[in-house]
Amino acid sequence: MEKKIDRILIANRGVPAVRIMHTCRDRKIPTTAVYSDPDRLAHHVFMADAAVHIGEAPPVESYLNMDKMVDAALRSGSDAIHPGWGFLAENEAFAQKVIDAGLTWIGPSPEVIRMMGDKIQAKIIAQKANVPTIPGVSNVTDPSQISKWMDEEKVQFPIMIKASAGGGGKGMVKVENSGQIASGFAQARSEAKKSFGDETVLVEKYIERGRHIEVQIVADRHGNVVHLFERECTIQRRNQKIIEEAPSPTLDEGLRQELCSTAARLMQEIGYATAGTVEFIFDSATRKFYFLEVNTRLQVEHGITELITGLDIVGIMIDVAEGRKLPFTQADIHPNRWALEVRLNAEDPKTFSPSFGPVTRLQVPMGPNVRVASGVYEGADIPPYYDSLFMLLMSAGADRKDAIRVMDRSLGRNLRIEGVRTLQPLLLSIIRHPAFIEGDFSTRFIEEHMDELISMFREKSSEDEVLKIARYVAEISALGPQKWM
């Protein structure tokens, strides 16, 4: 049964909130923003049709407070909630609260979120659906179980100990030898407990030259499941993606079809509805892929899939929540471009330590084949309490070479940010690196090439600009160049 959504509360901030608001504007659906104390002048607050204050800076007081979110929706006359990504996006208790309050939840059902949120459970379901999974052992409560499993299954180091709940690279520890097992196990458990309130861990064989490839799925509540092909998300720092591209330069046509149809089959099996992503690790050495997890939400990098397919994934999520059927079948999906995305985080590009404060200057890239999803404006403040992502920069081209060329223009010449340190120099070094251009990389690309990447940085500051102007003035005046220049 179809039902019309009249107003959407976006239970998020920054880039995801702004992204969802763009689609709502297209659809003429009014939006309600929520904001914490430091976000009262944030970009997403100005962009919404209404805004509700939900608490103090710490996320637990504001963006993670389920009751305040639901209350804000009811008070503002919103009849639906979109969670974006991060914060409460994959929280089945929140999804249930939204539904129980009589509101429309724009996402998968709480049951599916619960099922896929537990990595151990998700792996069992994937195995039942004949989806290949990485050799591993679940529910590890003692380091001796790890050694026993490695002996019995003849598993070689390295291995990865990781939290069963959550994601985002938290609670993941790589172990290189038997001497590190006990400390790695203790570290993963403690991080899992701290980040997700659940210390359950699992252990898997670490794929040495792994590549991270994921498949975008959209599905309706009438049993139709369609994949929108794959994205490559291999370039990561601290197990978090910073550059993504679609399609993947790794796959040939046969593997692409196998991977994408496997993902669609799994989502059909679990009765998935709305947008979601099936993540795989691809072993370059053996040309085999293994199931990693299902992300039961809109993903940061969904924009590059939109660029190559021409679809609006947020719009599809709203359609599905309203009870509509997908307006296309698998045979209608024909990607015909290449797209790249870089994540601009407010971080030191050499150490990845967060940088915050006011953005004193912001020049946003424009020109052909560029798409920007920004969570800030010039003069806005980047607060220290939340994720450091403040902008997504995407480029498209007829092929990979074209897309890289457009990204080089956007990052190298057309983007200017002052006031905070950002990953811009690092991202530019990566896309100019010969190995990246050749498509020869793994998830360890940054750690393997870090010194070389830093040596490629071309640091510029506003002082450089002043000196350039001074030099020019001096050259055309009678003084000639001065010593201080």
DADAGI-V778207 format. One record per residue. RES is the residue in one small letter. NEAR is the number of other C-alpha atoms within 12 Angstrom. Layout:
res-><RES;RES>
near-><NEAR;NEAR>
This chain:
res-><m;e;k;k;i;d;r;i;l;i;a;n;r;g;v;p;a;v;r;i;m;h;t;c;r;d;r;k;i;p;t;t;a;v;y;s;d;p;d;r;l;a;h;h;v;f;m;a;d;a;a;v;h;i;g;e;a;p;p;v;e;s;y;l;n;m;d;k;m;v;d;a;a;l;r;s;g;s;d;a;i;h;p;g;w;g;f;l;a;e;n;e;a;f;a;q;k;v;i;d;a;g;l;t;w;i;g;p;s;p;e;v;i;r;m;m;g;d;k;i;q;a;k;i;i;a;q;k;a;n;v;p;t;i;p;g;v;s;n;v;t;d;p;s;q;i;s;k;w;m;d;e;e;k;v;q;f;p;i;m;i;k;a;s;a;g;g;g;g;k;g;m;v;k;v;e;n;s;g;q;i;a;s;g;f;a;q;a;r;s;e;a;k;k;s;f;g;d;e;t;v;l;v;e;k;y;i;e;r;g;r;h;i;e;v;q;i;v;a;d;r;h;g;n;v;v;h;l;f;e;r;e;c;t;i;q;r;r;n;q;k;i;i;e;e;a;p;s;p;t;l;d;e;g;l;r;q;e;l;c;s;t;a;a;r;l;m;q;e;i;g;y;a;t;a;g;t;v;e;f;i;f;d;s;a;t;r;k;f;y;f;l;e;v;n;t;r;l;q;v;e;h;g;i;t;e;l;i;t;g;l;d;i;v;g;i;m;i;d;v;a;e;g;r;k;l;p;f;t;q;a;d;i;h;p;n;r;w;a;l;e;v;r;l;n;a;e;d;p;k;t;f;s;p;s;f;g;p;v;t;r;l;q;v;p;m;g;p;n;v;r;v;a;s;g;v;y;e;g;a;d;i;p;p;y;y;d;s;l;f;m;l;l;m;s;a;g;a;d;r;k;d;a;i;r;v;m;d;r;s;l;g;r;n;l;r;i;e;g;v;r;t;l;q;p;l;l;l;s;i;i;r;h;p;a;f;i;e;g;d;f;s;t;r;f;i;e;e;h;m;d;e;l;i;s;m;f;r;e;k;s;s;e;d;e;v;l;k;i;a;r;y;v;a;e;i;s;a;l;g;p;q;k;w;m>
near-><12;16;16;21;31;24;32;46;49;51;54;46;54;47;41;40;47;42;43;48;43;28;28;33;21;16;22;16;27;29;43;44;45;51;40;35;22;28;36;26;29;36;34;40;36;27;31;34;27;27;36;37;31;35;25;21;22;22;30;20;21;32;42;32;29;33;26;30;45;42;26;36;39;24;20;28;25;37;34;42;47;52;46;40;38;31;35;39;41;42;38;28;24;36;37;30;27;37;24;16;23;19;33;38;46;46;49;46;36;29;23;33;36;28;31;40;33;36;36;34;26;34;35;27;30;34;22;16;21;17;32;28;31;33;28;37;34;28;27;30;21;25;29;16;23;37;28;19;24;25;14;14;16;14;25;24;25;24;33;38;45;46;42;41;39;38;32;28;24;28;36;36;34;32;31;20;19;23;15;23;30;25;20;32;38;27;27;38;35;25;29;30;22;18;23;28;17;22;31;35;42;39;43;40;33;31;34;27;23;33;41;43;44;46;46;46;46;50;45;36;28;21;24;28;37;37;43;46;44;46;48;42;43;39;39;32;33;24;27;26;36;41;43;45;49;45;42;37;33;34;29;14;15;12;21;30;20;23;37;37;27;35;45;40;30;38;43;30;24;31;27;39;43;46;45;50;42;45;44;37;38;37;28;25;15;14;20;27;34;37;40;44;42;42;45;47;44;39;39;44;42;46;41;46;46;38;35;35;29;22;26;28;40;40;34;35;41;44;34;37;37;28;25;26;26;32;21;21;18;23;13;15;21;20;28;21;27;39;45;51;46;44;40;43;39;37;31;22;34;28;20;25;20;26;31;27;25;25;27;21;22;25;21;30;29;22;18;18;29;34;30;37;37;35;42;43;30;25;20;31;32;40;32;23;25;30;32;33;39;47;39;43;46;47;44;41;29;22;23;28;25;22;36;41;29;35;44;33;28;35;39;28;22;21;29;29;35;29;23;34;35;38;40;45;34;41;44;39;34;44;41;27;27;17;20;30;21;16;27;23;35;34;35;27;35;35;21;19;24;24;18;20;29;26;18;21;23;18;23;19;17;16;13;14;13;14;18;17;16;21;20;18;17;18;15;12;12;10;13;15;18;15;9;9;17>
